[in-house]
Amino acid sequence: MRCFKTYDIRGRLGTDLDAGIMARIGRGFARVMRARRVVLGHDARASSPDLAEALAGALVAEGCEVLELGLCGTEEVYFATAHLQACGGLCVTASHNPIEDNGLKLVGRGAAPLDPEGELAAIRRLVEADAFGPGQRDGARRRVAADARAAYVERILSFVAIDELRPLRILVNAGNGAAGPTFDAIAAALAGRGAPLTFERMNHAPDPSFPNGIPNPLLEANRAPTAAATRALGADFAVAWDGDFDRCFLFDRAGCFVEGEYVVALLAEAFLARDPGATIVHDGRITWAVQDAVARHGGRAAQARTGHVYFKAALRATGAVYGGEMSAHHYFRGFACCDSGMIPWLLVAELVSRTRRPLADLVAELRAAHPSSGEINFRLPDPGAAITRVRAAHAGKALEIDESDGLGLSFEDWRFNLRSSNTEPVLRLNVETRGDPALLARQVAALRGLIGG
């Protein structure tokens, strides 16, 4: 069962995943979670409706009431699972994976993530054994899309002070994924409440052929069309989503991509303006920009391991109002501690409006104070040996060593984090300095030499 990954399910259609396997997963989920009510949705991929249909049939065979959302974003499944007090939620999606792939994101009660070594492992064992036998009893199916989306839109808008918004022109690029219809519902609700926002839509309609490529703005090669359109339209800023829109990516008015750590710092500022002293959770890859922003605005910073399971647990454990990863996953206490790709851009619009400063200016200050390398990936035959070389060269001179998530070493005016990916066979490097781009370039070059590849 190669489709079972660390946190979710993804694989090549016809090889790793098909309707039969998805049905077994549905039955395993129902039994392990002792589910009686399950929320089900799917993304815009051509195979997703059929895979969702297989899941629905399997869940009904296990006696579940299946609450169907149809085409939606993963975060809508998260929200509906908590809002409708379901036993769990399933979203058929491969997000930004290649077009030949599909997958499944799973949550339990309250939209809590499944334990990779507990519930998810137990589901995998049942699927591999494939000894389910006949269905336990008949369940039912109920379409809840309209009511669930209306409630979801209300929750999203609860995060923004609409009366503080100023006139802004915003480009939105759905990438022909699932974001378009959901965004339209949010935009209509904003207009109905007098929000002075004008939207320019790009690649808006869901299209399973993805004529403009798989939506993944984290890849630098995919950013140029959004950047060019932002400049051509004279937009104040732009938003682009991945396939299931649980991540959003921002571009300033010049079309410059806003790196993830600076978005986290800005959202920390936005929350601390309304909730002084609140806790903000960040990851350990790039830390100084966020930590300094939290300190300047009177909050408390807490670090979590990279990955949605760890971040959601950290928000619940600390009571943090918000947590953000530099990879564009943003988590909100008021959203069942789940990630959303719709809340962040609204908060940025409010911040830009309240400060009366362009996004480009806000980000320029952060970049100047804390230049960073961005994530540099290495595919190596022996990642462990590379980490050992880097540790030997630098650990003796470090002021602080953090091994909670890879190898993090801090020095007086620079730091780096080197870690193996949770989801891919790569080694990831992030480097940052205190206001010194030249030092950044030198240290990145030196670490590249040590790591090799």
LOGUDO-43997 format. One record per residue (C-alpha): residue in one letter; x, y, z. Coordinates in nm, 2 decimals. Example, Ala and Ser with C-alpha at 12.3 -4.5 7.8 and 13.67 -1.06 7.14 Angstrom:
<rs>
+------+--------+--------+--------+
| type |     xx |     yy |     zz |
+------+--------+--------+--------+
|    A |   1.23 |  -0.45 |   0.78 |
|    S |   1.37 |  -0.11 |   0.71 |
+------+--------+--------+--------+
</rs>
This chain:
<rs>
+------+--------+--------+--------+
| type |     xx |     yy |     zz |
+------+--------+--------+--------+
|    M |   0.00 |   0.00 |   0.00 |
|    R |   0.24 |   0.26 |  -0.12 |
|    C |  -0.04 |   0.52 |  -0.12 |
|    F |  -0.02 |   0.55 |   0.26 |
|    K |   0.22 |   0.85 |   0.34 |
|    T |   0.32 |   1.00 |   0.67 |
|    Y |   0.01 |   1.21 |   0.72 |
|    D |  -0.23 |   1.13 |   0.44 |
|    I |  -0.29 |   0.91 |   0.13 |
|    R |  -0.14 |   0.99 |  -0.22 |
|    G |  -0.05 |   0.78 |  -0.51 |
|    R |  -0.04 |   0.72 |  -0.89 |
|    L |  -0.39 |   0.63 |  -1.03 |
|    G |  -0.42 |   0.28 |  -1.15 |
|    T |  -0.09 |   0.18 |  -0.98 |
|    D |  -0.11 |   0.29 |  -0.62 |
|    L |  -0.47 |   0.40 |  -0.60 |
|    D |  -0.80 |   0.32 |  -0.76 |
|    A |  -1.17 |   0.30 |  -0.67 |
|    G |  -1.13 |  -0.04 |  -0.51 |
|    I |  -0.85 |   0.07 |  -0.28 |
|    M |  -1.04 |   0.38 |  -0.19 |
|    A |  -1.35 |   0.18 |  -0.09 |
|    R |  -1.13 |  -0.03 |   0.14 |
|    I |  -0.99 |   0.29 |   0.29 |
|    G |  -1.34 |   0.41 |   0.35 |
|    R |  -1.44 |   0.09 |   0.53 |
|    G |  -1.12 |   0.09 |   0.73 |
|    F |  -1.17 |   0.46 |   0.83 |
|    A |  -1.53 |   0.38 |   0.95 |
|    R |  -1.42 |   0.09 |   1.16 |
|    V |  -1.11 |   0.25 |   1.32 |
|    M |  -1.28 |   0.58 |   1.39 |
|    R |  -1.61 |   0.41 |   1.49 |
|    A |  -1.77 |   0.65 |   1.26 |
|    R |  -2.14 |   0.71 |   1.23 |
|    R |  -2.14 |   1.05 |   1.05 |
|    V |  -1.87 |   1.14 |   0.80 |
|    V |  -1.82 |   1.45 |   0.59 |
|    L |  -1.70 |   1.38 |   0.23 |
|    G |  -1.57 |   1.62 |  -0.03 |
|    H |  -1.35 |   1.62 |  -0.34 |
|    D |  -1.12 |   1.85 |  -0.54 |
|    A |  -1.14 |   1.93 |  -0.92 |
|    R |  -0.94 |   1.64 |  -1.05 |
|    A |  -1.11 |   1.43 |  -1.32 |
|    S |  -1.08 |   1.11 |  -1.11 |
|    S |  -1.20 |   1.27 |  -0.78 |
|    P |  -1.58 |   1.23 |  -0.82 |
|    D |  -1.55 |   0.86 |  -0.89 |
|    L |  -1.31 |   0.80 |  -0.60 |
|    A |  -1.55 |   1.00 |  -0.37 |
|    E |  -1.83 |   0.78 |  -0.50 |
|    A |  -1.64 |   0.47 |  -0.40 |
|    L |  -1.57 |   0.61 |  -0.06 |
|    A |  -1.94 |   0.70 |  -0.01 |
|    G |  -2.06 |   0.35 |  -0.10 |
|    A |  -1.81 |   0.20 |   0.14 |
|    L |  -1.90 |   0.43 |   0.42 |
|    V |  -2.27 |   0.36 |   0.37 |
|    A |  -2.19 |  -0.02 |   0.38 |
|    E |  -2.04 |   0.04 |   0.72 |
|    G |  -2.35 |   0.21 |   0.85 |
|    C |  -2.23 |   0.57 |   0.82 |
|    E |  -2.44 |   0.88 |   0.74 |
|    V |  -2.23 |   1.05 |   0.46 |
|    L |  -2.26 |   1.43 |   0.45 |
|    E |  -2.16 |   1.52 |   0.10 |
|    L |  -2.00 |   1.85 |   0.01 |
|    G |  -1.92 |   1.77 |  -0.36 |
|    L |  -1.65 |   1.99 |  -0.51 |
|    C |  -1.48 |   2.19 |  -0.23 |
|    G |  -1.16 |   2.27 |  -0.07 |
|    T |  -0.99 |   2.06 |   0.20 |
|    E |  -1.05 |   2.33 |   0.46 |
|    E |  -1.43 |   2.31 |   0.39 |
|    V |  -1.42 |   1.94 |   0.49 |
|    Y |  -1.22 |   2.04 |   0.80 |
|    F |  -1.47 |   2.31 |   0.89 |
|    A |  -1.78 |   2.09 |   0.82 |
|    T |  -1.64 |   1.80 |   1.03 |
|    A |  -1.63 |   2.03 |   1.33 |
|    H |  -1.93 |   2.23 |   1.26 |
|    L |  -2.16 |   1.94 |   1.19 |
|    Q |  -2.02 |   1.73 |   1.48 |
|    A |  -1.92 |   1.45 |   1.25 |
|    C |  -1.70 |   1.16 |   1.35 |
|    G |  -1.45 |   1.24 |   1.08 |
|    G |  -1.40 |   1.40 |   0.74 |
|    L |  -1.25 |   1.29 |   0.41 |
|    C |  -1.14 |   1.50 |   0.12 |
|    V |  -1.04 |   1.33 |  -0.21 |
|    T |  -0.75 |   1.54 |  -0.33 |
|    A |  -0.39 |   1.52 |  -0.45 |
|    S |  -0.35 |   1.90 |  -0.40 |
|    H |  -0.04 |   2.00 |  -0.60 |
|    N |   0.08 |   1.65 |  -0.70 |
|    P |   0.11 |   1.56 |  -1.07 |
|    I |  -0.21 |   1.51 |  -1.28 |
|    E |  -0.16 |   1.13 |  -1.28 |
|    D |  -0.20 |   1.13 |  -0.90 |
|    N |  -0.48 |   1.15 |  -0.65 |
|    G |  -0.52 |   1.10 |  -0.28 |
|    L |  -0.71 |   1.15 |   0.04 |
|    K |  -0.68 |   1.39 |   0.34 |
|    L |  -0.84 |   1.25 |   0.66 |
|    V |  -0.94 |   1.40 |   1.00 |
|    G |  -1.13 |   1.27 |   1.30 |
|    R |  -1.37 |   1.43 |   1.55 |
|    G |  -1.34 |   1.80 |   1.58 |
|    A |  -1.13 |   1.80 |   1.26 |
|    A |  -0.83 |   1.67 |   1.46 |
|    P |  -0.56 |   1.50 |   1.25 |
|    L |  -0.52 |   1.13 |   1.26 |
|    D |  -0.23 |   0.99 |   1.46 |
|    P |   0.02 |   0.86 |   1.19 |
|    E |   0.13 |   0.57 |   1.42 |
|    G |  -0.21 |   0.51 |   1.57 |
|    E |  -0.53 |   0.56 |   1.37 |
|    L |  -0.37 |   0.60 |   1.02 |
|    A |  -0.15 |   0.29 |   1.08 |
|    A |  -0.46 |   0.09 |   1.19 |
|    I |  -0.65 |   0.19 |   0.88 |
|    R |  -0.36 |   0.08 |   0.67 |
|    R |  -0.35 |  -0.26 |   0.84 |
|    L |  -0.72 |  -0.32 |   0.77 |
|    V |  -0.68 |  -0.21 |   0.40 |
|    E |  -0.39 |  -0.44 |   0.35 |
|    A |  -0.57 |  -0.73 |   0.51 |
|    D |  -0.88 |  -0.67 |   0.30 |
|    A |  -1.10 |  -0.89 |   0.51 |
|    F |  -1.40 |  -0.67 |   0.56 |
|    G |  -1.67 |  -0.92 |   0.46 |
|    P |  -2.02 |  -0.79 |   0.40 |
|    G |  -2.14 |  -0.45 |   0.52 |
|    Q |  -2.23 |  -0.42 |   0.88 |
|    R |  -2.55 |  -0.22 |   0.81 |
|    D |  -2.70 |   0.03 |   0.57 |
|    G |  -2.61 |   0.39 |   0.62 |
|    A |  -2.74 |   0.70 |   0.43 |
|    R |  -2.62 |   0.98 |   0.21 |
|    R |  -2.72 |   1.34 |   0.25 |
|    R |  -2.61 |   1.64 |   0.04 |
|    V |  -2.52 |   1.93 |   0.27 |
|    A |  -2.31 |   2.15 |   0.03 |
|    A |  -2.52 |   2.47 |   0.03 |
|    D |  -2.57 |   2.50 |   0.41 |
|    A |  -2.22 |   2.39 |   0.49 |
|    R |  -2.06 |   2.64 |   0.26 |
|    A |  -2.28 |   2.92 |   0.39 |
|    A |  -2.17 |   2.84 |   0.75 |
|    Y |  -1.81 |   2.82 |   0.63 |
|    V |  -1.82 |   3.16 |   0.46 |
|    E |  -1.96 |   3.31 |   0.79 |
|    R |  -1.67 |   3.16 |   0.98 |
|    I |  -1.41 |   3.29 |   0.73 |
|    L |  -1.55 |   3.64 |   0.74 |
|    S |  -1.55 |   3.64 |   1.12 |
|    F |  -1.17 |   3.67 |   1.10 |
|    V |  -1.17 |   4.01 |   0.93 |
|    A |  -1.30 |   4.35 |   1.04 |
|    I |  -1.48 |   4.45 |   0.73 |
|    D |  -1.54 |   4.81 |   0.84 |
|    E |  -1.16 |   4.86 |   0.85 |
|    L |  -1.10 |   4.75 |   0.49 |
|    R |  -1.01 |   5.03 |   0.25 |
|    P |  -1.05 |   5.01 |  -0.13 |
|    L |  -0.81 |   4.75 |  -0.27 |
|    R |  -0.78 |   4.58 |  -0.61 |
|    I |  -0.67 |   4.22 |  -0.57 |
|    L |  -0.58 |   3.96 |  -0.83 |
|    V |  -0.69 |   3.61 |  -0.75 |
|    N |  -0.55 |   3.31 |  -0.93 |
|    A |  -0.74 |   2.98 |  -0.86 |
|    G |  -0.51 |   2.78 |  -1.09 |
|    N |  -0.82 |   2.60 |  -1.23 |
|    G |  -0.83 |   2.41 |  -0.90 |
|    A |  -1.11 |   2.40 |  -0.65 |
|    A |  -1.08 |   2.75 |  -0.52 |
|    G |  -1.29 |   2.94 |  -0.77 |
|    P |  -1.65 |   2.86 |  -0.65 |
|    T |  -1.56 |   2.89 |  -0.28 |
|    F |  -1.39 |   3.23 |  -0.34 |
|    D |  -1.70 |   3.35 |  -0.53 |
|    A |  -1.91 |   3.27 |  -0.23 |
|    I |  -1.68 |   3.47 |   0.00 |
|    A |  -1.65 |   3.76 |  -0.25 |
|    A |  -2.03 |   3.78 |  -0.27 |
|    A |  -2.07 |   3.79 |   0.10 |
|    L |  -1.80 |   4.06 |   0.13 |
|    A |  -1.98 |   4.27 |  -0.14 |
|    G |  -2.31 |   4.22 |   0.04 |
|    R |  -2.15 |   4.37 |   0.36 |
|    G |  -2.01 |   4.67 |   0.17 |
|    A |  -1.64 |   4.56 |   0.16 |
|    P |  -1.46 |   4.80 |  -0.08 |
|    L |  -1.26 |   4.52 |  -0.25 |
|    T |  -1.24 |   4.48 |  -0.62 |
|    F |  -1.13 |   4.14 |  -0.75 |
|    E |  -0.97 |   4.04 |  -1.08 |
|    R |  -1.00 |   3.67 |  -1.14 |
|    M |  -0.74 |   3.45 |  -1.32 |
|    N |  -0.76 |   3.08 |  -1.42 |
|    H |  -1.08 |   3.08 |  -1.21 |
|    A |  -1.30 |   2.80 |  -1.34 |
|    P |  -1.22 |   2.45 |  -1.21 |
|    D |  -1.08 |   2.24 |  -1.49 |
|    P |  -0.96 |   1.88 |  -1.44 |
|    S |  -0.72 |   1.91 |  -1.74 |
|    F |  -0.53 |   2.20 |  -1.56 |
|    P |  -0.47 |   2.38 |  -1.89 |
|    N |  -0.23 |   2.62 |  -1.71 |
|    G |  -0.04 |   2.35 |  -1.52 |
|    I |  -0.09 |   2.19 |  -1.18 |
|    P |  -0.15 |   2.48 |  -0.93 |
|    N |   0.15 |   2.49 |  -0.71 |
|    P |   0.27 |   2.85 |  -0.66 |
|    L |   0.54 |   2.74 |  -0.42 |
|    L |   0.74 |   2.63 |  -0.73 |
|    E |   0.93 |   2.94 |  -0.86 |
|    A |   0.86 |   2.83 |  -1.22 |
|    N |   0.49 |   2.86 |  -1.17 |
|    R |   0.49 |   3.22 |  -1.04 |
|    A |   0.56 |   3.42 |  -1.35 |
|    P |   0.20 |   3.44 |  -1.49 |
|    T |   0.06 |   3.57 |  -1.16 |
|    A |   0.34 |   3.82 |  -1.12 |
|    A |   0.30 |   3.95 |  -1.48 |
|    A |  -0.08 |   3.98 |  -1.44 |
|    T |  -0.04 |   4.17 |  -1.11 |
|    R |   0.18 |   4.43 |  -1.27 |
|    A |  -0.04 |   4.45 |  -1.58 |
|    L |  -0.36 |   4.51 |  -1.38 |
|    G |  -0.20 |   4.75 |  -1.13 |
|    A |  -0.33 |   4.53 |  -0.85 |
|    D |  -0.25 |   4.62 |  -0.49 |
|    F |  -0.15 |   4.25 |  -0.43 |
|    A |  -0.23 |   3.91 |  -0.57 |
|    V |  -0.33 |   3.57 |  -0.42 |
|    A |  -0.27 |   3.23 |  -0.58 |
|    W |  -0.38 |   2.90 |  -0.44 |
|    D |  -0.28 |   2.54 |  -0.48 |
|    G |  -0.52 |   2.27 |  -0.60 |
|    D |  -0.73 |   2.22 |  -0.28 |
|    F |  -0.66 |   2.58 |  -0.16 |
|    D |  -0.54 |   2.49 |   0.19 |
|    R |  -0.24 |   2.70 |   0.10 |
|    C |  -0.24 |   3.05 |  -0.05 |
|    F |   0.06 |   3.25 |  -0.18 |
|    L |   0.09 |   3.63 |  -0.20 |
|    F |   0.25 |   3.87 |  -0.45 |
|    D |   0.30 |   4.24 |  -0.39 |
|    R |   0.20 |   4.51 |  -0.64 |
|    A |   0.53 |   4.48 |  -0.83 |
|    G |   0.46 |   4.10 |  -0.88 |
|    C |   0.73 |   4.00 |  -0.63 |
|    F |   0.66 |   3.67 |  -0.45 |
|    V |   0.62 |   3.71 |  -0.07 |
|    E |   0.83 |   3.44 |   0.11 |
|    G |   0.64 |   3.23 |   0.36 |
|    E |   0.82 |   3.34 |   0.67 |
|    Y |   0.73 |   3.71 |   0.61 |
|    V |   0.36 |   3.62 |   0.56 |
|    V |   0.38 |   3.44 |   0.90 |
|    A |   0.53 |   3.76 |   1.05 |
|    L |   0.26 |   3.98 |   0.90 |
|    L |  -0.02 |   3.75 |   1.02 |
|    A |   0.13 |   3.74 |   1.37 |
|    E |   0.12 |   4.12 |   1.37 |
|    A |  -0.25 |   4.12 |   1.25 |
|    F |  -0.35 |   3.89 |   1.53 |
|    L |  -0.15 |   4.06 |   1.80 |
|    A |  -0.31 |   4.39 |   1.71 |
|    R |  -0.64 |   4.25 |   1.83 |
|    D |  -0.52 |   4.00 |   2.09 |
|    P |  -0.22 |   4.14 |   2.27 |
|    G |  -0.01 |   3.89 |   2.45 |
|    A |  -0.13 |   3.60 |   2.24 |
|    T |   0.08 |   3.30 |   2.15 |
|    I |   0.20 |   3.25 |   1.79 |
|    V |   0.34 |   2.92 |   1.67 |
|    H |   0.61 |   2.90 |   1.40 |
|    D |   0.83 |   2.63 |   1.25 |
|    G |   1.20 |   2.59 |   1.31 |
|    R |   1.32 |   2.64 |   0.95 |
|    I |   1.33 |   3.02 |   0.94 |
|    T |   1.26 |   3.18 |   1.28 |
|    W |   1.41 |   3.52 |   1.34 |
|    A |   1.17 |   3.73 |   1.13 |
|    V |   0.87 |   3.58 |   1.30 |
|    Q |   1.02 |   3.58 |   1.65 |
|    D |   1.11 |   3.95 |   1.62 |
|    A |   0.77 |   4.04 |   1.49 |
|    V |   0.60 |   3.86 |   1.77 |
|    A |   0.83 |   4.03 |   2.03 |
|    R |   0.77 |   4.37 |   1.88 |
|    H |   0.40 |   4.34 |   1.89 |
|    G |   0.38 |   4.20 |   2.24 |
|    G |   0.32 |   3.83 |   2.18 |
|    R |   0.48 |   3.50 |   2.28 |
|    A |   0.64 |   3.28 |   2.02 |
|    A |   0.63 |   2.90 |   2.04 |
|    Q |   0.81 |   2.66 |   1.80 |
|    A |   0.66 |   2.34 |   1.66 |
|    R |   0.79 |   2.07 |   1.43 |
|    T |   0.72 |   2.10 |   1.06 |
|    G |   0.40 |   1.92 |   0.96 |
|    H |   0.03 |   1.98 |   1.01 |
|    V |   0.00 |   1.71 |   1.27 |
|    Y |   0.26 |   1.88 |   1.49 |
|    F |   0.12 |   2.23 |   1.43 |
|    K |  -0.23 |   2.14 |   1.51 |
|    A |  -0.12 |   1.97 |   1.83 |
|    A |   0.09 |   2.28 |   1.92 |
|    L |  -0.20 |   2.51 |   1.88 |
|    R |  -0.42 |   2.29 |   2.10 |
|    A |  -0.15 |   2.25 |   2.36 |
|    T |  -0.05 |   2.62 |   2.39 |
|    G |  -0.39 |   2.78 |   2.31 |
|    A |  -0.21 |   2.98 |   2.04 |
|    V |  -0.44 |   3.21 |   1.83 |
|    Y |  -0.24 |   3.14 |   1.51 |
|    G |   0.04 |   2.93 |   1.38 |
|    G |   0.22 |   2.95 |   1.04 |
|    E |   0.47 |   2.75 |   0.84 |
|    M |   0.69 |   2.90 |   0.59 |
|    S |   0.55 |   2.65 |   0.33 |
|    A |   0.23 |   2.85 |   0.34 |
|    H |   0.02 |   2.64 |   0.58 |
|    H |  -0.16 |   2.87 |   0.82 |
|    Y |  -0.35 |   2.74 |   1.12 |
|    F |  -0.61 |   2.92 |   1.32 |
|    R |  -0.75 |   2.85 |   1.67 |
|    G |  -1.09 |   2.99 |   1.56 |
|    F |  -1.09 |   2.74 |   1.27 |
|    A |  -1.07 |   2.42 |   1.47 |
|    C |  -0.69 |   2.47 |   1.48 |
|    C |  -0.69 |   2.38 |   1.11 |
|    D |  -0.52 |   2.54 |   0.81 |
|    S |  -0.69 |   2.77 |   0.57 |
|    G |  -0.59 |   2.93 |   0.24 |
|    M |  -0.88 |   3.18 |   0.25 |
|    I |  -0.83 |   3.35 |   0.59 |
|    P |  -0.46 |   3.47 |   0.53 |
|    W |  -0.53 |   3.70 |   0.23 |
|    L |  -0.82 |   3.86 |   0.41 |
|    L |  -0.61 |   3.93 |   0.71 |
|    V |  -0.34 |   4.08 |   0.49 |
|    A |  -0.60 |   4.30 |   0.32 |
|    E |  -0.71 |   4.42 |   0.66 |
|    L |  -0.35 |   4.48 |   0.77 |
|    V |  -0.27 |   4.68 |   0.45 |
|    S |  -0.59 |   4.88 |   0.50 |
|    R |  -0.53 |   4.95 |   0.87 |
|    T |  -0.16 |   5.05 |   0.84 |
|    R |  -0.23 |   5.24 |   0.51 |
|    R |   0.10 |   5.09 |   0.38 |
|    P |   0.14 |   4.87 |   0.06 |
|    L |   0.22 |   4.51 |   0.11 |
|    A |   0.55 |   4.57 |  -0.07 |
|    D |   0.66 |   4.82 |   0.20 |
|    L |   0.56 |   4.59 |   0.49 |
|    V |   0.75 |   4.30 |   0.34 |
|    A |   1.06 |   4.52 |   0.24 |
|    E |   1.11 |   4.60 |   0.61 |
|    L |   1.11 |   4.23 |   0.70 |
|    R |   1.34 |   4.13 |   0.42 |
|    A |   1.59 |   4.40 |   0.51 |
|    A |   1.60 |   4.30 |   0.87 |
|    H |   1.61 |   3.93 |   0.81 |
|    P |   1.72 |   3.82 |   0.46 |
|    S |   1.68 |   3.45 |   0.40 |
|    S |   1.78 |   3.20 |   0.14 |
|    G |   1.44 |   3.04 |   0.08 |
|    E |   1.42 |   2.66 |   0.10 |
|    I |   1.70 |   2.49 |  -0.10 |
|    N |   1.65 |   2.12 |  -0.18 |
|    F |   1.91 |   1.85 |  -0.23 |
|    R |   1.85 |   1.50 |  -0.36 |
|    L |   2.14 |   1.29 |  -0.22 |
|    P |   2.23 |   0.92 |  -0.21 |
|    D |   2.32 |   0.96 |   0.16 |
|    P |   2.15 |   1.25 |   0.33 |
|    G |   2.27 |   1.14 |   0.68 |
|    A |   2.63 |   1.17 |   0.57 |
|    A |   2.57 |   1.53 |   0.45 |
|    I |   2.41 |   1.62 |   0.78 |
|    T |   2.71 |   1.47 |   0.97 |
|    R |   2.96 |   1.68 |   0.76 |
|    V |   2.77 |   2.00 |   0.83 |
|    R |   2.74 |   1.92 |   1.20 |
|    A |   3.12 |   1.86 |   1.22 |
|    A |   3.20 |   2.18 |   1.05 |
|    H |   2.97 |   2.41 |   1.24 |
|    A |   2.83 |   2.27 |   1.57 |
|    G |   3.14 |   2.36 |   1.77 |
|    K |   3.10 |   2.73 |   1.69 |
|    A |   2.73 |   2.75 |   1.73 |
|    L |   2.57 |   2.96 |   2.01 |
|    E |   2.26 |   2.74 |   2.01 |
|    I |   2.19 |   2.39 |   1.88 |
|    D |   1.83 |   2.29 |   1.81 |
|    E |   1.76 |   1.94 |   1.71 |
|    S |   1.38 |   1.94 |   1.76 |
|    D |   1.33 |   1.94 |   1.38 |
|    G |   1.64 |   1.85 |   1.19 |
|    L |   1.97 |   2.03 |   1.27 |
|    G |   1.93 |   2.40 |   1.36 |
|    L |   2.24 |   2.60 |   1.45 |
|    S |   2.24 |   2.96 |   1.55 |
|    F |   2.54 |   3.20 |   1.55 |
|    E |   2.56 |   3.57 |   1.64 |
|    D |   2.44 |   3.71 |   1.31 |
|    W |   2.32 |   3.41 |   1.11 |
|    R |   2.16 |   3.07 |   1.15 |
|    F |   2.05 |   2.77 |   0.94 |
|    N |   1.83 |   2.47 |   0.96 |
|    L |   1.90 |   2.14 |   0.77 |
|    R |   1.63 |   1.87 |   0.78 |
|    S |   1.50 |   1.57 |   0.59 |
|    S |   1.16 |   1.62 |   0.43 |
|    N |   0.86 |   1.43 |   0.59 |
|    T |   0.71 |   1.37 |   0.25 |
|    E |   0.99 |   1.36 |  -0.01 |
|    P |   1.33 |   1.20 |  -0.03 |
|    V |   1.51 |   1.53 |  -0.01 |
|    L |   1.73 |   1.73 |   0.23 |
|    R |   1.61 |   2.09 |   0.29 |
|    L |   1.83 |   2.38 |   0.38 |
|    N |   1.72 |   2.73 |   0.51 |
|    V |   1.96 |   3.00 |   0.60 |
|    E |   1.89 |   3.35 |   0.75 |
|    T |   2.09 |   3.65 |   0.87 |
|    R |   2.04 |   3.96 |   1.07 |
|    G |   2.03 |   4.23 |   0.80 |
|    D |   2.34 |   4.10 |   0.60 |
|    P |   2.27 |   3.98 |   0.25 |
|    A |   2.64 |   3.94 |   0.17 |
|    L |   2.68 |   3.71 |   0.47 |
|    L |   2.38 |   3.51 |   0.36 |
|    A |   2.53 |   3.45 |   0.02 |
|    R |   2.86 |   3.34 |   0.16 |
|    Q |   2.71 |   3.10 |   0.41 |
|    V |   2.47 |   2.95 |   0.15 |
|    A |   2.77 |   2.89 |  -0.08 |
|    A |   2.97 |   2.73 |   0.20 |
|    L |   2.69 |   2.50 |   0.31 |
|    R |   2.62 |   2.40 |  -0.05 |
|    G |   2.98 |   2.29 |  -0.08 |
|    L |   2.96 |   2.08 |   0.24 |
|    I |   2.63 |   1.92 |   0.15 |
|    G |   2.71 |   1.84 |  -0.21 |
|    G |   2.46 |   1.71 |  -0.47 |
+------+--------+--------+--------+
</rs>
